[in-house]
Amino acid sequence: MSDPLWTLDAFVEAAGGSTRGDIGAEITGISIDSRTLEPGDAFVAIKGDRLDGHNYVTAALEAGASLALVAEERLTELPEDGRYVVVADPLEALRGLGVAARARTGARIVAVTGSVGKTGTKEALRLALEPSGKVHASVASFNNHWGVPLTLARMPADANYGIFEIGMNHAGEIIPLVKMVRPHAAIITTVQPVHLEYFDSVEKIAKAKAEIFEGLEPDGVAILNRDNLQFDLLKFLAATAGVARIHTFGENPAADSHIEKAVGYPAGSSVDASILGQEITYKIGAPGKHHVKNSLAVLTAVADLGADLAKAGLALDTMRAPKGRGQVSRLPLPGGELNLIDESYNANPASMRAAFAVLGEAPIKRPGRRIAVIGDMRELGEDADRLHAELSQPISDAQIDAVYCAGPHMHALWKQLPHDLRAHFCEDAKDLEDVLLSDVRPGDVVMIKGSLGTRMGPLVEALKREYPPADDSAAA
C-alpha cells in the first residue's frame, strides 16, 4: 500500500491551522471541487470570483472528504459535527502546503511558461519523463494563483520529477508562483502578442515571462526559444537574474537543440534532431510544426534533468492532442467522413497561426475542403481589429478553402478575406451551428478555434452530436 499524501500532523503544520472534530491520521489527496472529490481527500474551501468553497463543505464531507480546510470566520456556518482544519485564509494555507511539499521532495522540477504551448509542453514533458521515474504534473492547466499551489500540495513526497505550468495575465504574477515551485529547469516556449489589453508591448510581455528566472534553483537552467524575436531580451534578462546556464532550442542551427529534419504526416511528425549535441530520431503523435518545435524544449529539459533521452524520444510517439487543443476526430458522414480538429479551448494570434498551419498540412481528397471556423481572440486591447485582419495572410498560406467567422473583431478579418473564402459571418458563435451542420460534406477537414469566451466549443459538440465519432480519440 502506498504512503498517504499527507499525515494529519504534517498537513496541519504546513497549513498553519488547528483541528476540529474526529479526523483520521492520513490524507490521500487534495481537492477544491466537491463534485470530483475522492474519499480520503482533504477539501480546501477556496473563495473564488464566482464560487465560495465553504458553500460546498457539507457535500464534500458527505462524499467522504477526510477533512475540510476552512476559514475560522466561516466555522459557525458549517455543520457542528464536521471534520475541520481551521485557518485564517484557506488559499494562504494551500500556499503553505505547496511550499512544504516542495521542501520535502527530492524531485527534479521543471516549470513551463510562454504565450503559447504551455499545456501541450507540460503534457509532452509528462510523457517524456515517465520512463525515467515517478512523475507529478497538474491534471489540467492549473497555472494560476491557486492552480500552482494546489499542484504542489498534491505532489507525492517520493516523486522523481515535477512538472509545473505557470501562466500570467499581468506583470508580477509569475514571481510568487515560481518562488514556490523553485524549478531546476525553466522553459519559455515563446513570447507573442497576447494579453495586449494589459501590456503596452510584446517586450513588456517578455519581461513578465522572464519573471520565471527569479525562482530558478542556483544551479538551474533556462531553456529559451532561439527563433523567437524576443530571444535576445530574454537571454539578457536571464543573465541579469543570475542564471548561469542558458540552453536554446529552435530551427536555427545555432540553437543548442535544433531540428535537422522534420516530416509531417496526418497524425504527427517524424523528427531528426540534435539535443545538446546528441543526435536523436523520434516521432510525435500529434500533428503540427509547433509540437515539433516544443519537443526540442521538452527533450532539452529531459537531458538537463538527467533523465533518459532515448526513452523520452520513444515516449513522444504516444502523445495525443487533448480536447480543445488540437484533438482530431473522424466523424462519419453519408458517403464518407469528416476530419474535425478541435482547437476550441483558446486563441491568440500565435496559436491561431499554428492552427492554420496544422489545417494546411492536413491532406484532403477533393471535393473535400480545408475549413476554418474561427471566433474572436480576446484580451488584445486596441490592436484587436488589426491583429484579426492580419490573419488573412496565414489563411492564404495554408490554402484554406472556406472560412466561417464569429465575433465583432472577426469582422475586421472578414473584410480582408477574398470573396471566394467567405463562407459565413455572424456576431455570435452559436449562430454558426445550423449553417455549419448543413454545409459540411465528406472529405472536409474542419478546424474550430477561438478564445474561450467566444464559445466555439459548443460547435465542436454540435458536429459530434450530429455525426457521432466511432472513436473520439481517433487521429485523422
VEXKOLTI-511936 format. One line per 3 residues: their letters; for each residue y, x, z of C-alpha. Coordinates in Angstrom, 1 decimal. Layout:
A) Y,X,Z | ...
This chain:
MSD) 0.0,0.0,0.0 | 3.4,1.4,-0.9 | 6.1,2.1,1.6
PLW) 8.7,-0.5,2.2 | 12.1,-0.1,0.5 | 13.8,-0.1,3.9
TLD) 12.7,-0.2,7.5 | 14.8,-2.6,9.5 | 16.3,0.1,11.7
AFV) 17.4,2.2,8.7 | 18.8,-0.9,6.9 | 20.9,-1.9,10.0
EAA) 22.2,1.6,10.5 | 23.1,2.1,6.8 | 24.8,-1.4,6.7
GGS) 26.6,-0.8,9.9 | 25.5,-4.2,11.3 | 23.7,-5.9,14.2
TRG) 20.7,-8.2,14.1 | 20.3,-11.9,15.0 | 17.0,-13.8,15.1
DIG) 13.4,-12.7,14.6 | 13.5,-10.1,11.7 | 10.4,-8.2,10.6
AEI) 10.3,-4.4,10.6 | 10.1,-4.0,6.8 | 12.2,-4.9,3.9
TGI) 10.6,-4.8,0.4 | 13.6,-5.4,-1.8 | 17.3,-6.4,-2.0
SID) 18.7,-9.5,-3.8 | 22.1,-11.1,-4.3 | 20.6,-14.1,-6.1
SRT) 18.6,-16.7,-4.2 | 17.1,-18.0,-7.5 | 15.3,-14.7,-8.3
LEP) 14.7,-13.5,-4.7 | 11.2,-12.4,-3.9 | 9.6,-12.9,-0.4
GDA) 10.5,-9.9,1.7 | 13.8,-9.2,0.0 | 17.0,-8.8,2.0
FVA) 19.5,-11.3,0.7 | 23.1,-9.9,0.6 | 25.7,-12.7,0.7
IKG) 28.4,-11.3,-1.6 | 31.5,-13.3,-2.2 | 32.5,-13.1,-5.9
DRL) 35.2,-14.6,-8.0 | 33.3,-17.8,-8.6 | 30.4,-18.0,-6.1
DGH) 30.0,-17.1,-2.4 | 26.6,-15.9,-1.4 | 27.0,-17.5,2.1
NYV) 26.5,-20.9,0.4 | 23.0,-19.8,-0.6 | 21.8,-18.2,2.6
TAA) 19.7,-21.2,3.6 | 18.0,-21.3,0.2 | 17.3,-17.5,0.4
LEA) 15.8,-17.8,3.8 | 13.6,-20.7,2.7 | 12.5,-18.6,-0.3
GAS) 11.1,-16.0,2.1 | 14.0,-13.5,2.5 | 13.3,-11.0,5.2
LAL) 16.9,-11.4,6.3 | 20.4,-12.3,5.2 | 23.2,-9.8,5.3
VAE) 26.2,-11.9,6.2 | 29.8,-11.7,7.3 | 30.4,-12.2,11.0
ERL) 33.2,-14.7,10.4 | 30.8,-17.0,8.5 | 28.0,-16.9,11.1
TEL) 28.9,-20.2,12.7 | 28.4,-22.0,9.3 | 24.9,-20.8,8.9
PED) 21.6,-22.1,10.4 | 21.2,-21.1,14.0 | 17.5,-20.1,13.6
GRY) 18.2,-17.8,10.7 | 17.3,-14.1,10.4 | 20.6,-12.1,10.0
VVV) 22.1,-8.7,9.9 | 25.7,-9.3,10.7 | 28.6,-7.1,9.3
ADP) 32.3,-7.3,8.8 | 32.0,-7.3,5.0 | 28.7,-7.7,3.1
LEA) 29.9,-5.9,0.0 | 31.1,-2.9,2.1 | 27.7,-3.0,3.8
LRG) 26.0,-2.9,0.4 | 28.0,0.2,-0.4 | 26.8,1.7,2.8
LGV) 23.2,1.0,1.8 | 23.8,2.6,-1.5 | 25.3,5.8,0.0
AAR) 22.4,6.0,2.4 | 19.9,5.5,-0.4 | 21.5,8.3,-2.4
ART) 21.5,10.6,0.7 | 17.8,10.2,1.4 | 16.4,10.7,-2.1
GAR) 15.4,14.0,-3.8 | 15.6,12.3,-7.2 | 17.4,13.8,-10.2
IVA) 20.2,11.5,-11.1 | 21.8,10.7,-14.5 | 24.9,8.5,-14.9
VTG) 26.0,6.9,-18.2 | 29.4,5.6,-19.3 | 31.2,5.1,-22.6
SVG) 32.9,2.5,-24.7 | 29.6,1.5,-26.5 | 25.9,2.1,-25.9
KTG) 25.7,2.4,-22.1 | 22.9,-0.1,-21.6 | 20.9,1.0,-24.6
TKE) 21.2,4.6,-23.5 | 20.2,3.7,-19.9 | 17.1,1.9,-21.2
ALR) 16.2,4.8,-23.5 | 16.5,7.2,-20.6 | 14.2,4.9,-18.6
LAL) 11.5,5.2,-21.3 | 12.1,8.9,-21.8 | 11.8,9.9,-18.2
EPS) 8.9,7.7,-17.2 | 6.2,10.1,-18.5 | 7.6,12.7,-16.1
GKV) 7.8,10.8,-12.8 | 8.8,7.7,-10.9 | 12.0,6.3,-12.5
HAS) 14.5,3.9,-10.9 | 17.2,2.1,-13.0 | 19.0,-1.1,-12.9
VAS) 17.3,-4.2,-14.2 | 20.4,-5.2,-16.3 | 23.8,-3.7,-17.0
FNN) 24.7,-3.6,-13.3 | 27.6,-1.2,-13.8 | 30.5,-2.6,-11.7
HWG) 31.7,-2.5,-8.1 | 28.7,-4.5,-6.8 | 26.1,-3.6,-9.5
VPL) 26.2,0.1,-8.9 | 25.8,0.0,-5.1 | 23.1,-2.7,-5.5
TLA) 21.1,-0.5,-7.9 | 21.5,2.4,-5.5 | 20.4,0.4,-2.5
RMP) 17.3,-0.7,-4.4 | 16.3,2.9,-5.2 | 13.0,3.9,-3.5
ADA) 13.1,7.0,-1.4 | 10.3,8.6,-3.4 | 11.9,8.1,-6.9
NYG) 11.8,11.2,-9.1 | 14.6,10.1,-11.4 | 17.5,7.7,-11.0
IFE) 19.5,6.2,-13.9 | 22.9,4.5,-13.4 | 25.2,2.8,-15.8
IGM) 28.9,2.9,-14.8 | 31.5,0.7,-16.5 | 35.1,0.0,-16.2
NHA) 38.0,-2.2,-17.4 | 40.8,-0.4,-15.7 | 41.7,3.2,-14.7
GEI) 40.4,4.2,-11.3 | 37.3,2.0,-11.3 | 34.7,4.7,-12.1
IPL) 35.7,7.3,-9.4 | 34.4,5.3,-6.3 | 31.2,4.4,-8.2
VKM) 30.3,7.9,-9.4 | 31.1,9.3,-6.0 | 28.3,7.1,-4.6
VRP) 25.9,8.0,-7.4 | 26.6,11.7,-7.4 | 24.7,12.5,-10.6
HAA) 23.2,15.8,-11.8 | 24.0,14.8,-15.4 | 26.8,12.6,-16.7
IIT) 26.7,11.2,-20.3 | 29.7,9.8,-22.1 | 28.3,8.1,-25.2
TVQ) 31.6,7.7,-27.0 | 35.2,6.7,-26.5 | 36.6,3.9,-28.7
PVH) 39.4,1.4,-28.8 | 38.1,-1.2,-26.3 | 39.8,-2.8,-23.3
LEY) 43.1,-2.1,-25.1 | 44.5,-5.1,-23.2 | 44.5,-2.8,-20.1
FDS) 45.2,0.6,-21.7 | 48.1,1.9,-23.8 | 46.0,4.2,-25.9
VEK) 42.5,5.5,-26.7 | 43.5,8.7,-24.9 | 44.0,6.8,-21.7
IAK) 40.6,5.2,-22.1 | 39.1,8.7,-22.5 | 40.9,9.8,-19.2
AKA) 39.4,6.7,-17.4 | 35.9,7.5,-18.7 | 36.4,11.2,-17.7
EIF) 36.5,10.0,-14.1 | 32.8,10.3,-14.2 | 33.2,14.0,-13.8
EGL) 34.7,13.6,-10.4 | 31.3,12.7,-8.9 | 29.1,15.3,-10.5
EPD) 27.0,17.4,-8.2 | 28.2,21.0,-8.0 | 25.5,22.2,-10.5
GVA) 25.8,19.2,-12.7 | 26.2,19.0,-16.5 | 28.5,16.8,-18.6
ILN) 26.9,15.6,-21.8 | 29.5,14.8,-24.5 | 29.6,13.4,-28.0
RDN) 30.7,16.3,-30.2 | 31.5,13.9,-33.1 | 33.9,11.7,-31.1
LQF) 37.7,12.1,-31.8 | 38.3,12.4,-28.0 | 35.8,15.3,-27.6
DLL) 38.4,18.0,-27.1 | 40.2,15.9,-24.5 | 37.0,15.1,-22.6
KFL) 35.9,18.7,-22.7 | 39.3,19.7,-21.2 | 39.1,17.0,-18.6
AAT) 35.6,18.1,-17.6 | 36.7,21.7,-17.2 | 39.8,20.5,-15.2
AGV) 37.4,18.6,-12.9 | 35.5,21.8,-12.3 | 32.4,21.0,-14.4
ARI) 30.8,24.4,-15.1 | 28.2,23.2,-17.7 | 29.0,21.1,-20.7
HTF) 26.4,20.2,-23.3 | 27.2,18.5,-26.6 | 25.4,16.1,-29.0
GEN) 26.0,14.7,-32.4 | 25.6,15.1,-36.1 | 27.8,18.2,-36.1
PAA) 25.6,21.2,-36.4 | 27.8,22.9,-33.9 | 26.6,20.5,-31.2
DSH) 24.1,21.9,-28.7 | 21.8,19.0,-29.6 | 22.1,17.8,-33.2
IEK) 20.4,15.8,-35.9 | 18.7,17.9,-38.6 | 17.2,14.9,-40.5
AVG) 17.1,11.2,-39.8 | 15.4,8.5,-41.9 | 15.9,4.8,-41.0
YPA) 13.4,2.0,-41.7 | 13.5,-1.7,-40.8 | 12.1,-1.3,-37.2
GSS) 13.6,2.0,-36.3 | 14.2,5.7,-37.3 | 12.3,8.9,-37.7
VDA) 14.3,11.9,-36.4 | 14.1,15.7,-36.7 | 16.5,17.2,-34.1
SIL) 17.4,20.4,-32.2 | 17.8,19.7,-28.5 | 19.4,22.6,-26.7
GQE) 17.7,24.9,-29.1 | 14.2,23.2,-29.0 | 13.0,21.6,-32.3
ITY) 11.6,18.1,-31.9 | 10.4,15.3,-34.2 | 10.3,11.8,-32.8
KIG) 10.6,8.1,-33.7 | 12.9,5.5,-32.2 | 11.5,1.9,-32.1
APG) 14.9,0.2,-32.6 | 17.0,0.2,-35.8 | 20.4,1.7,-36.2
KHH) 22.2,5.0,-36.6 | 23.9,4.5,-33.2 | 20.5,4.7,-31.5
VKN) 19.7,7.9,-33.3 | 23.0,9.4,-32.1 | 22.5,8.3,-28.5
SLA) 18.9,9.5,-28.4 | 20.3,13.0,-28.7 | 22.2,12.4,-25.4
VLT) 19.1,11.0,-23.8 | 16.9,13.9,-24.8 | 19.6,16.4,-23.7
AVA) 19.6,14.8,-20.3 | 15.8,14.9,-20.2 | 15.9,18.6,-20.8
DLG) 18.8,19.2,-18.3 | 16.9,17.3,-15.6 | 13.8,19.4,-16.1
ADL) 11.6,16.6,-17.4 | 9.1,16.9,-20.3 | 10.9,16.8,-23.6
AKA) 7.9,16.3,-25.8 | 6.6,13.3,-23.8 | 10.2,11.9,-23.8
GLA) 10.3,12.0,-27.6 | 7.0,10.2,-27.9 | 8.2,7.5,-25.5
LDT) 11.2,6.6,-27.6 | 8.9,5.1,-30.2 | 8.2,2.3,-27.7
MRA) 11.9,1.5,-27.5 | 12.9,-2.1,-28.5 | 16.4,-3.5,-28.7
PKG) 16.8,-6.1,-26.0 | 18.0,-9.7,-26.3 | 21.7,-9.8,-27.3
RGQ) 21.8,-6.1,-28.0 | 20.1,-5.8,-31.4 | 16.8,-7.7,-30.8
VSR) 15.2,-8.6,-34.1 | 13.1,-11.8,-34.6 | 11.3,-13.2,-37.6
LPL) 11.9,-16.9,-38.0 | 9.5,-18.8,-40.3 | 11.3,-21.0,-42.9
PGG) 9.7,-23.2,-45.5 | 8.8,-20.8,-48.3 | 9.3,-17.6,-46.4
ELN) 11.1,-16.2,-43.3 | 14.4,-15.2,-41.9 | 15.1,-12.0,-40.0
LID) 17.5,-12.5,-37.1 | 19.4,-9.7,-35.5 | 20.7,-10.8,-32.1
ESY) 23.9,-8.8,-31.2 | 25.4,-11.7,-29.3 | 25.9,-10.1,-25.9
NAN) 29.3,-8.4,-26.5 | 31.5,-6.8,-29.1 | 34.3,-4.3,-29.7
PAS) 35.4,-2.6,-32.9 | 33.0,0.3,-32.5 | 29.9,-1.8,-31.7
MRA) 30.8,-4.3,-34.4 | 30.8,-1.4,-37.0 | 27.5,-0.2,-35.7
AFA) 26.0,-3.7,-36.0 | 27.3,-3.9,-39.6 | 25.6,-0.6,-40.4
VLG) 22.3,-1.9,-39.0 | 22.7,-5.0,-41.1 | 23.5,-2.8,-44.2
EAP) 20.3,-0.8,-43.6 | 18.1,-3.9,-43.4 | 16.0,-4.3,-46.6
IKR) 16.3,-7.6,-48.4 | 14.4,-9.2,-51.3 | 16.7,-11.3,-53.5
PGR) 17.8,-14.1,-53.4 | 17.9,-13.2,-49.7 | 21.2,-12.2,-48.4
RIA) 22.7,-10.0,-45.6 | 24.7,-12.4,-43.5 | 27.2,-11.5,-40.7
VIG) 28.0,-14.3,-38.2 | 30.8,-12.8,-36.1 | 33.1,-14.0,-33.3
DMR) 36.3,-12.7,-31.7 | 36.4,-9.4,-29.9 | 38.2,-9.8,-26.6
ELG) 40.4,-7.5,-24.5 | 42.1,-5.8,-27.5 | 45.7,-6.6,-26.5
EDA) 48.5,-6.7,-29.0 | 46.4,-4.8,-31.6 | 43.7,-7.5,-31.7
DRL) 44.6,-9.0,-35.1 | 44.9,-5.6,-36.8 | 41.5,-4.4,-35.3
HAE) 39.8,-7.6,-36.5 | 41.3,-7.2,-40.0 | 40.1,-3.6,-40.2
LSQ) 36.5,-4.8,-40.1 | 36.8,-5.8,-43.8 | 36.0,-2.2,-44.9
PIS) 32.8,-1.7,-42.9 | 31.6,-5.1,-44.0 | 32.1,-4.0,-47.6
DAQ) 30.5,-0.6,-46.9 | 27.4,-2.4,-45.5 | 27.1,-4.5,-48.7
IDA) 27.1,-7.7,-46.7 | 26.8,-10.8,-48.8 | 28.3,-13.6,-46.6
VYC) 30.5,-13.7,-43.5 | 30.8,-16.6,-41.0 | 33.8,-16.2,-38.6
AGP) 34.6,-17.8,-35.3 | 37.7,-17.5,-33.2 | 41.5,-17.2,-33.7
HMH) 41.6,-13.4,-34.1 | 38.8,-13.5,-36.7 | 41.2,-15.4,-38.9
ALW) 43.0,-12.1,-39.5 | 39.7,-10.7,-40.9 | 39.1,-13.9,-42.9
KQL) 42.3,-13.4,-44.8 | 41.3,-9.9,-45.7 | 37.8,-10.7,-46.9
PHD) 37.1,-11.1,-50.7 | 36.7,-14.8,-51.5 | 33.1,-14.4,-52.5
LRA) 32.2,-13.1,-49.0 | 33.9,-16.1,-47.2 | 31.1,-18.4,-46.1
HFC) 32.8,-20.4,-43.3 | 35.6,-20.0,-40.7 | 36.2,-22.1,-37.6
EDA) 38.2,-21.7,-34.3 | 35.1,-22.3,-32.1 | 31.7,-20.7,-32.4
KDL) 29.9,-24.0,-31.6 | 31.3,-25.5,-34.8 | 29.3,-22.9,-36.9
EDV) 26.0,-24.3,-35.7 | 25.4,-27.1,-38.2 | 26.8,-25.1,-41.1
LLS) 24.6,-22.1,-40.4 | 21.4,-24.1,-39.9 | 21.9,-25.8,-43.2
DVR) 22.9,-22.6,-45.1 | 20.2,-20.1,-44.2 | 17.3,-19.6,-46.6
PGD) 14.1,-17.5,-46.9 | 14.7,-13.8,-47.3 | 18.0,-13.8,-45.4
VVM) 18.9,-11.2,-42.7 | 21.3,-12.7,-40.3 | 23.2,-10.7,-37.7
IKG) 25.1,-12.6,-34.9 | 27.7,-10.8,-32.8 | 30.9,-11.4,-30.8
SLG) 32.4,-10.9,-27.3 | 30.6,-12.7,-24.5 | 33.5,-15.1,-24.1
TRM) 33.3,-16.2,-27.7 | 29.8,-17.7,-27.0 | 27.8,-16.5,-30.0
GPL) 24.6,-16.5,-28.1 | 24.1,-20.3,-28.5 | 24.0,-19.8,-32.3
VEA) 21.0,-17.4,-31.8 | 19.3,-20.0,-29.7 | 20.0,-22.8,-32.2
LKR) 18.4,-20.8,-35.0 | 15.3,-20.1,-32.8 | 15.1,-23.8,-31.9
EYP) 15.2,-24.9,-35.5 | 12.8,-22.2,-36.7 | 10.8,-21.1,-33.6
PAD) 9.6,-17.4,-34.0 | 5.9,-16.8,-33.7 | 6.6,-13.7,-31.7
DSA) 10.1,-13.4,-30.2 | 9.8,-9.6,-29.8 | 8.6,-9.0,-33.3
AA) 10.6,-6.3,-35.1 | 11.6,-7.1,-38.6
